[in-house]
């Protein structure tokens, strides 16, 4: 009985460790590529896209941007593996 509980405990620990390793995968795209993706997405307006800040957290780049000429600003969340924009927040004056 003790041997069975020991095996179950080892399997459980391995399961937890393998799940944690998936979270620490290094990004496939760079910070500069994330900036470029956001700039391309917003380049259709009248003004120049200005990147205010870029940070990386929980598998995504958080890119804050603004366009002075159009009085727009916002935040785009770019997946660090695929480069897809997962979520976007935008405000117009």
Buried (B, 14 or more C-beta within 10 A) or exposed (E): EEEEEEEEEEEEEEEEEEEEEEEEEEBEBEBEBBBBBBBEBBEEEEBEBEBEEBEEEEBBBBBBBBBEEBEBBBBBBBBBEEBEBEEBEEEEE
